[in-house]
C-alpha cells in the first residue's frame, strides 16, 4: 500500500474503530493511560476452550494514532492463542499502522499493546 492508503486506513480505523465497546463477561481487562497526552484505553479479552482469543473489545479516548492502533490490534489478536498474543511487539503494531511514527507519538501507537499485555498478565 502507498503512504496515502495507509493514512486513509488509519483515519478509517480512527473514525470507525473496530471492536469498540464494552465486552460483557470478559475474563481479562486492563486499563492503560498516557498522562502526557491524555490517551486512555481499556481492553477486554475473552478466551475459548483452546485458549484462543474468542472476543476482544476496547473502549477509551485518544488521538488518531492510539485509537487506530487499538482498532487494528484488536482485529489482529482475535483468534490468536495466548502465546501468539504474548509474542507481539511494538514493531508488529507499527507494521499494522504502516506509517513512520515519530518518537513523540510512539507511546500513542503502542498504548494498545501495553493494554493487551497487561490484560494477559504481563506488565
Residue frames as a rotation matrix with the C-alpha (Angstrom) as fourth column:
UNK 1
0.579 0.816 0.000 0.00
0.816 -0.579 0.000 0.00
0.000 0.000 -1.000 0.00
UNK 2
-0.130 -0.566 0.814 1.09
0.455 -0.763 -0.458 3.55
0.881 0.311 0.357 -0.59
UNK 3
-0.915 -0.267 -0.303 1.61
0.392 -0.415 -0.821 6.00
0.093 -0.870 0.485 2.25
UNK 4
-0.695 0.707 0.134 -1.64
-0.675 -0.705 0.216 7.75
0.247 0.060 0.967 1.34
UNK 5
0.066 0.727 -0.683 -3.52
-0.248 0.675 0.695 4.43
0.967 0.124 0.225 1.54
UNK 6
-0.413 -0.280 -0.867 -2.02
0.725 0.474 -0.499 3.70
0.550 -0.835 0.007 4.97
UNK 7
-0.999 0.042 0.014 -3.01
-0.043 -0.837 -0.546 7.18
-0.012 -0.546 0.838 6.13
UNK 8
-0.320 0.940 -0.114 -6.58
-0.737 -0.171 0.654 6.63
0.595 0.293 0.748 4.87
UNK 9
0.008 0.268 -0.963 -6.67
0.259 0.930 0.261 3.26
0.966 -0.251 -0.062 6.64
UNK 10
-0.787 -0.353 -0.506 -5.57
0.579 -0.138 -0.804 4.91
0.214 -0.926 0.312 9.91
UNK 11
-0.849 0.515 0.122 -8.25
-0.526 -0.845 -0.097 7.58
0.053 -0.147 0.988 9.57
UNK 12
-0.087 0.847 -0.525 -10.87
-0.481 0.426 0.767 4.93
0.873 0.319 0.370 8.82
UNK 13
-0.176 -0.050 -0.983 -9.92
0.632 0.760 -0.151 2.95
0.755 -0.648 -0.103 11.95
UNK 14
-0.965 -0.182 -0.188 -10.00
0.261 -0.634 -0.728 6.16
0.013 -0.752 0.659 13.98
UNK 15
-0.648 0.762 0.018 -13.43
-0.740 -0.634 0.225 7.28
0.183 0.132 0.974 12.73
UNK 16
0.512 0.814 -0.273 -14.94
-0.749 0.579 0.322 3.78
0.420 0.040 0.906 12.73
UNK 17
-0.463 -0.800 0.382 -12.97
-0.886 0.400 -0.237 1.75
0.037 -0.448 -0.893 15.28
UNK 18
0.038 0.384 -0.923 -13.43
-0.309 0.883 0.354 -2.00
0.950 0.272 0.152 15.04
UNK 19
-0.041 -0.007 -0.999 -14.32
0.670 0.742 -0.032 -3.93
0.742 -0.670 -0.026 18.20
UNK 20
-0.813 -0.224 0.538 -15.15
-0.145 -0.817 -0.558 -0.75
0.565 -0.532 0.631 20.10
UNK 21
0.234 0.902 0.363 -17.33
-0.638 -0.139 0.757 -1.02
0.734 -0.409 0.543 23.18
UNK 22
-0.158 -0.260 0.952 -17.52
-0.951 0.299 -0.076 -2.95
-0.265 -0.918 -0.295 26.43
UNK 23
-0.346 0.013 -0.938 -17.33
-0.433 0.885 0.172 -6.75
0.832 0.466 -0.301 26.48
UNK 24
0.423 0.584 0.693 -19.73
-0.899 0.174 0.401 -8.46
0.114 -0.793 0.599 28.86
UNK 25
0.972 0.003 0.235 -18.22
-0.076 0.950 0.303 -11.48
-0.223 -0.312 0.924 30.55
UNK 26
0.487 -0.865 -0.123 -14.64
-0.451 -0.128 -0.883 -10.52
0.748 0.486 -0.452 29.73
UNK 27
0.809 -0.271 -0.521 -12.16
0.529 0.723 0.444 -12.78
0.257 -0.635 0.729 31.51
UNK 28
-0.194 -0.931 -0.309 -9.31
0.950 -0.257 0.176 -10.29
-0.243 -0.260 0.934 31.24
UNK 29
0.820 0.436 0.371 -9.30
0.500 -0.861 -0.093 -6.50
0.279 0.261 -0.924 31.42
UNK 30
-0.228 -0.866 -0.446 -6.65
0.939 -0.316 0.134 -3.79
-0.257 -0.388 0.885 31.54
UNK 31
0.919 0.392 0.033 -6.75
0.392 -0.904 -0.171 -0.01
-0.038 0.170 -0.985 31.75
UNK 32
-0.169 -0.985 -0.039 -3.79
0.952 -0.174 0.253 2.00
-0.256 0.006 0.967 30.48
UNK 33
0.901 0.414 -0.129 -3.23
0.379 -0.896 -0.230 5.71
-0.211 0.158 -0.965 30.14
UNK 34
-0.155 -0.905 0.396 -0.67
0.920 -0.279 -0.276 8.04
0.361 0.321 0.876 28.66
UNK 35
0.359 0.363 -0.860 -0.66
0.779 -0.624 0.062 11.02
-0.514 -0.692 -0.507 31.03
UNK 36
-0.652 -0.695 -0.303 1.43
0.395 -0.653 0.647 13.08
-0.647 0.302 0.700 28.60
UNK 37
-0.958 0.284 -0.031 -1.38
-0.167 -0.469 0.868 13.36
0.232 0.836 0.496 26.07
UNK 38
-0.446 0.835 0.324 -4.45
-0.794 -0.201 -0.574 12.11
-0.414 -0.513 0.752 27.91
UNK 39
-0.176 0.360 -0.916 -4.99
-0.670 0.638 0.379 8.94
0.721 0.681 0.129 25.87
UNK 40
-0.456 0.102 0.884 -6.77
-0.735 0.516 -0.439 6.20
-0.501 -0.851 -0.160 27.82
UNK 41
-0.205 0.372 -0.905 -7.67
-0.704 0.586 0.401 2.69
0.680 0.719 0.142 26.71
UNK 42
-0.093 0.215 0.972 -9.42
-0.743 0.635 -0.212 -0.28
-0.663 -0.742 0.101 28.27
UNK 43
-0.437 -0.062 -0.897 -9.00
-0.736 0.598 0.317 -3.69
0.517 0.799 -0.307 26.63
UNK 44
0.139 0.584 0.800 -11.32
-0.808 0.534 -0.249 -6.63
-0.573 -0.612 0.546 27.34
UNK 45
-0.545 -0.398 -0.738 -10.47
-0.754 0.618 0.224 -10.21
0.366 0.678 -0.637 26.34
UNK 46
0.417 0.633 0.652 -12.44
-0.750 0.645 -0.147 -13.44
-0.514 -0.427 0.744 26.37
UNK 47
-0.646 -0.717 -0.264 -10.81
-0.756 0.553 0.350 -16.81
-0.105 0.425 -0.899 25.66
UNK 48
0.457 0.743 -0.489 -12.34
-0.769 0.606 0.202 -20.01
0.447 0.284 0.848 24.31
UNK 49
0.934 -0.022 0.357 -11.64
-0.203 0.791 0.578 -23.57
-0.295 -0.612 0.734 25.48
UNK 50
0.643 -0.728 0.238 -8.49
0.730 0.487 -0.480 -23.75
0.233 0.482 0.845 23.30
UNK 51
0.202 -0.532 -0.823 -7.08
0.618 -0.582 0.528 -20.61
-0.760 -0.615 0.211 24.97
UNK 52
-0.600 -0.268 0.754 -7.59
0.767 -0.460 0.447 -18.60
0.227 0.846 0.482 21.78
UNK 53
-0.835 0.308 -0.456 -8.95
-0.055 -0.872 -0.487 -15.06
-0.548 -0.381 0.745 21.95
UNK 54
-0.437 0.775 0.456 -12.61
0.887 0.456 0.074 -15.57
-0.151 0.437 -0.887 21.11
UNK 55
0.627 0.648 0.431 -13.64
0.677 -0.728 0.109 -11.94
0.384 0.224 -0.896 21.66
UNK 56
-0.502 -0.751 -0.428 -11.83
0.848 -0.525 -0.074 -8.66
-0.169 -0.400 0.901 22.08
UNK 57
0.588 0.635 0.502 -13.22
0.663 -0.733 0.151 -5.18
0.464 0.244 -0.852 22.67
UNK 58
-0.582 -0.719 -0.379 -11.76
0.811 -0.482 -0.331 -1.87
0.056 -0.500 0.864 23.70
UNK 59
0.711 0.690 0.135 -13.04
0.667 -0.723 0.182 1.44
0.223 -0.040 -0.974 24.94
UNK 60
-0.054 -0.731 -0.681 -11.35
0.800 -0.439 0.408 4.73
-0.597 -0.523 0.609 25.57
UNK 61
0.969 0.247 -0.031 -10.39
0.193 -0.821 -0.537 8.02
-0.158 0.514 -0.843 24.10
UNK 62
0.102 -0.986 -0.132 -7.28
0.406 -0.079 0.910 9.28
-0.908 -0.146 0.392 22.45
UNK 63
-0.152 -0.294 -0.944 -5.56
-0.664 -0.677 0.318 10.66
-0.732 0.675 -0.093 19.42
UNK 64
0.570 0.382 -0.728 -5.90
-0.821 0.298 -0.486 9.27
0.031 0.875 0.484 15.92
UNK 65
-0.243 -0.779 -0.578 -2.82
-0.675 0.563 -0.477 7.06
0.697 0.274 -0.663 16.27
UNK 66
-0.847 -0.133 0.514 -3.80
-0.502 0.519 -0.692 5.48
-0.174 -0.844 -0.506 19.60
UNK 67
0.089 0.958 0.271 -7.40
-0.599 0.269 -0.754 4.70
-0.796 -0.095 0.598 18.57
UNK 68
0.545 0.057 -0.836 -6.41
-0.807 0.305 -0.505 3.43
0.226 0.951 0.212 15.11
UNK 69
-0.526 -0.820 -0.226 -3.69
-0.667 0.563 -0.488 1.27
0.527 -0.106 -0.843 16.65
UNK 70
-0.639 0.361 0.679 -6.15
-0.514 0.456 -0.727 -0.17
-0.572 -0.813 -0.106 19.20
UNK 71
0.453 0.866 -0.212 -8.67
-0.709 0.206 -0.675 -0.92
-0.541 0.455 0.707 16.45
UNK 72
0.329 -0.415 -0.848 -6.09
-0.773 0.398 -0.494 -2.62
0.542 0.818 -0.190 14.22
UNK 73
-0.744 -0.653 0.141 -4.56
-0.599 0.560 -0.572 -4.59
0.295 -0.510 -0.808 17.10
UNK 74
-0.247 0.734 0.633 -8.00
-0.642 0.365 -0.674 -5.76
-0.725 -0.573 0.381 18.25
UNK 75
0.703 0.475 -0.529 -8.56
-0.707 0.389 -0.591 -7.22
-0.075 0.790 0.609 14.77
UNK 76
-0.013 -0.832 -0.554 -5.12
-0.731 0.387 -0.563 -8.82
0.682 0.398 -0.613 14.69
UNK 77
-0.785 -0.441 0.435 -5.34
-0.616 0.485 -0.620 -10.63
0.062 -0.755 -0.652 18.04
UNK 78
0.221 0.920 0.323 -8.84
-0.866 0.337 -0.369 -12.08
-0.448 -0.198 0.872 17.60
UNK 79
0.925 0.185 -0.332 -8.37
-0.321 0.847 -0.424 -15.80
0.203 0.499 0.843 17.11
UNK 80
-0.007 -0.990 -0.143 -4.75
-0.480 0.129 -0.868 -15.81
0.877 0.063 -0.476 18.27
UNK 81
0.403 0.023 -0.915 -3.63
0.651 0.695 0.304 -18.06
0.643 -0.718 0.265 21.08
UNK 82
0.975 -0.106 -0.196 -2.47
0.102 -0.569 0.816 -16.58
-0.198 -0.815 -0.544 24.35
UNK 83
0.204 -0.974 0.102 1.14
0.595 0.206 0.777 -17.49
-0.777 -0.098 0.622 23.42
UNK 84
-0.120 -0.206 0.971 0.86
0.964 -0.258 0.064 -15.82
0.237 0.944 0.230 20.00
UNK 85
0.743 0.488 0.459 -0.60
0.366 -0.870 0.332 -12.68
0.561 -0.078 -0.824 21.56
UNK 86
0.840 -0.451 -0.303 2.15
0.218 -0.233 0.948 -12.54
-0.498 -0.862 -0.098 24.18
UNK 87
-0.021 -0.914 0.406 4.81
0.844 0.202 0.497 -12.56
-0.536 0.353 0.767 21.44
UNK 88
0.591 0.289 0.753 3.54
0.711 -0.627 -0.318 -9.40
0.380 0.723 -0.576 19.73
UNK 89
-0.304 -0.782 -0.544 5.99
0.884 -0.444 0.144 -6.50
-0.354 -0.437 0.827 19.84
UNK 90
0.145 0.297 -0.944 5.86
0.042 -0.955 -0.294 -2.76
-0.989 0.004 -0.151 19.24
UNK 91
-0.785 -0.473 -0.400 7.28
-0.380 -0.142 0.914 -3.47
-0.489 0.870 -0.068 15.76
UNK 92
-0.721 0.607 0.335 4.23
0.690 0.672 0.268 -5.62
-0.063 0.424 -0.903 14.99
UNK 93
0.224 0.827 -0.516 1.95
0.711 -0.501 -0.494 -2.73
-0.667 -0.256 -0.700 15.97
UNK 94
-0.133 -0.349 -0.928 3.97
-0.315 -0.873 0.373 -0.23
-0.940 0.341 0.006 13.92
UNK 95
-0.970 -0.185 0.157 3.71
0.065 0.426 0.903 -2.58
-0.234 0.886 -0.401 10.90
UNK 96
-0.223 0.964 0.141 -0.08
0.928 0.255 -0.272 -2.58
-0.299 0.070 -0.952 11.29
UNK 97
0.362 0.334 -0.870 -0.09
0.216 -0.938 -0.271 1.22
-0.907 -0.090 -0.412 11.14
UNK 98
0.379 -0.253 0.890 2.23
0.904 0.306 -0.298 1.21
-0.197 0.918 0.344 8.12
UNK 99
0.722 -0.184 0.667 3.49
0.133 -0.909 -0.396 4.76
0.679 0.375 -0.632 8.60
UNK 100
-0.416 -0.895 -0.160 6.53
0.507 -0.082 -0.858 6.20
0.755 -0.438 0.488 10.28
UNK 101
0.767 0.617 -0.176 5.65
0.460 -0.338 0.821 7.20
0.447 -0.711 -0.543 13.82
UNK 102
0.081 -0.784 0.616 7.81
-0.251 -0.614 -0.748 9.93
0.965 -0.093 -0.246 15.29
UNK 103
-0.652 -0.471 -0.594 9.36
0.362 0.496 -0.790 9.25
0.666 -0.730 -0.153 18.71
UNK 104
-0.883 0.345 0.319 6.95
-0.470 -0.627 -0.621 11.61
-0.014 -0.698 0.716 20.48
UNK 105
0.063 0.984 -0.169 3.97
-0.990 0.083 0.113 9.57
0.125 0.160 0.979 19.21
UNK 106
-0.567 -0.369 -0.737 5.48
-0.384 0.909 -0.159 6.11
0.729 0.193 -0.657 19.79
UNK 107
-0.961 0.246 0.128 3.69
-0.037 0.342 -0.939 5.72
-0.275 -0.907 -0.320 23.14
UNK 108
-0.158 0.944 -0.290 0.39
-0.825 -0.288 -0.486 6.61
-0.543 0.162 0.824 21.44
UNK 109
0.018 0.106 -0.994 0.98
-0.874 0.485 0.036 3.89
0.486 0.868 0.101 18.86
UNK 110
-0.541 -0.372 -0.754 1.92
-0.089 0.917 -0.389 1.21
0.836 -0.144 -0.529 21.40
UNK 111
-0.605 0.375 0.702 -0.56
-0.796 -0.263 -0.545 2.01
-0.020 -0.889 0.458 24.20
UNK 112
0.483 0.844 -0.235 -2.92
-0.854 0.513 0.088 -0.69
0.195 0.158 0.968 22.88
UNK 113
0.169 -0.511 -0.843 -0.15
-0.076 0.846 -0.528 -3.31
0.983 0.153 0.104 23.01
UNK 114
-0.821 -0.444 0.358 0.59
-0.335 -0.133 -0.933 -2.29
0.462 -0.886 -0.039 26.59
UNK 115
-0.134 0.875 0.466 -3.09
-0.984 -0.062 -0.167 -2.82
-0.117 -0.481 0.869 27.42
UNK 116
0.624 0.347 -0.701 -3.19
-0.524 0.851 -0.045 -6.26
0.581 0.395 0.712 25.79
UNK 117
-0.284 -0.821 -0.496 -0.02
0.000 0.517 -0.856 -7.32
0.959 -0.243 -0.147 27.62
UNK 118
-0.790 0.053 0.611 -1.45
-0.601 -0.268 -0.753 -6.14
0.124 -0.962 0.243 30.93
UNK 119
0.256 0.965 0.059 -4.72
-0.967 0.254 0.035 -7.92
0.019 -0.066 0.998 30.25
UNK 120
0.529 -0.148 -0.836 -2.75
-0.211 0.931 -0.298 -11.11
0.822 0.334 0.461 29.60
UNK 121
0.987 -0.096 -0.132 -1.00
0.151 0.233 0.961 -10.61
-0.062 -0.968 0.245 32.91
UNK 122
0.122 -0.985 0.125 2.38
0.992 0.123 0.000 -9.44
-0.015 0.124 0.992 31.57
UNK 123
0.879 0.235 -0.415 3.20
0.302 -0.948 0.103 -5.94
-0.369 -0.216 -0.904 32.70
